[in-house]
Amino acid sequence: MSTPETPEEPRSADDDTPAEGAQVSEAEAELAAQRLERERIERRKAERQGPIEAGAKLSGTAADLLAAVRAVESGEKPPATVFEEARPAPRRPAPEPVRRAPVVPEGPAAPAEGTVGEVREVLTRGGAPAALAAPAAAALGEDAADLLREDPWQLLRVPGVRPEQADGFARALLGGEAGPDDERRGRALTVWLLEQAAAAGHTVLETAALTEALSRQGVPGPEDAVRNAIAEGDVLVFQDAVGEAVGEDEEQPVRVLVGLERCALAEESLADGLARLINSAPKQDGAAEEWERAASAAEGSAADLIRAASGHGLVLHTGGEAALAEPAALLNAAHGMGLRAWAATHSPVGRERFASRVDGPAVATVAGLLSGAEGPGRDPEGALAVDLLVVLDAPQLDVETAALLSESLPDGARLVLSGDPAVLWSVGPGRVFADLLAARACPQIASRRPDPGPLGELVSGIGVGELLQVEAPEKEVVIVPVRDAGEAVHRTVQLVADSVPRALGVPAEETQVITPGHGGAVGTRVLNAALKERLNPGPGRFAGFDPGDRVAWSPAPGRTLPGRVVGADGQGLRLDCAGETVVVPRDRVEQTVRHGWALTAHQAVGARWPAAVVVLPGDAVPALSRPWIYTAFSRADRHLSVVHGVDQALQRAVAEVPAKPRTTRLPVLLAPQLPGAAD
């Protein structure tokens, strides 16, 4: 059975939605950041002119791939810059936080009308929808039309385009010249498959997995396609040591990996940034006696966390909702010592929940912290003005975001990553928190605070692979069996609108429905339509929305913010997201706003509600896994209703379906930089 770690489920609501501009100057700041990043990349390339260590005794495909990458490094074939626009931004100066209301998200600069027109003409000639003209111009640049004429398979770089569509476009433009063995097709599919892998969480793929996927796409020479993509600089190749050499004269075994440049650079930057924190003594900003007094005043694992943070640049903290009291105690202790201490959460909902535990305004979202819209701002050198940063919801960090955070911290700062390791991993590439836990590169503090009550007992059991039958005298957990999809929709609406408010006093606006996917007979689209008709009927005066509608706004890929429609005007759709007014421009509403009475578990991560209704229709079985069930069930504070139509599959998923593996390089990149690595 597959798990929800696929690109379709977690990203379908969020695909291709540009990040919001937190300030008027954010677009200019981002352009400057990209220029700095390109300079940093060039310096890195200059530093790596020597041959890759090991691999001299490789043969076959691995040797060919290594030869190809060395040819690129030696300058025989200049690398392409196809991923230049997607590289992670480096540390950059930002002004002091400015909070404006309303926030008007800025989309990326629109391509020139002339460019769009030229692309539209090429698309029309190739039988492709004219609606792809603007996205294609944005993805391919001002030479998009010429590029598509020369290489029609570059259409795959447009978000949402699939191989069969690009093949049809190529046949229409090239006629008999277009074939499955065309070198351009193989290269484009190599990049496309790696993009799909990144969406599913991988930062790299083993060559065998990549060539097998190319074969399934009908590429007759998959090894040649990979070699060509490497030689042209479309992708990068790596070889990582596996195990140890058998004898003194034996070459150490390696595995050959292929990945996108943006993922590779982010993972390298993250390893460098984390190694800097691990290997550097924290800034002596408070006497050891003060830290010890703070630890002595705390209890249990909170005291352990304070002691670990006092002397280490990187600390990992694990636990559920109740364990949030421990990073809160750490922050309050740091504030008491006069330190610049901040926390960052995955979502505004999580920010508001955690802020009540902390003294003073010291909680921001990760996105707001990095953009400068929230938090302490930056020092003159461009680093975050913090002595201690606690990042909550740490499993949600992808490699690119985590790299930005690590690079943004000043020397001598402390970073604490805190989260529940049993929840779903990030939507973006990487498994940062899990990789660090496995690497055991720094102190790890496991909370001894279990989540209380029947809900806490149920969720704790799921975390270790057991689906327990818990006593729920106050109806904290209710199972609602259903026979088919129609009954599942009916009972879900009934629970949200009638049963939960009447029996438990939780109003409909504080009850969240969670279901495995967006499509299907009981997906978010169907459930949201039914819930809107019952709870807030209306004509959909603005792009299908009415004042009072609950919505899910996606300001950037992988980010979903719950909100409510408060109105609309000439600027766009006005939303209230965790108390902040956001204006979504008219031309971005369709791509970035969905109704939000029902969400997927990935969209719900980082938030909790008084009541949750988890819907498990019969067709949900392939999507079920232990992390999905754990995440969905743990979104409820007081009450959980499970609309159950999957029979014994629920118990099997909890016991037998762990998180889907992801291929990453962070442990390999980090290990040589740790203390004692040379021993």
Disulfide bonds with the S-S distance in Angstrom:
none
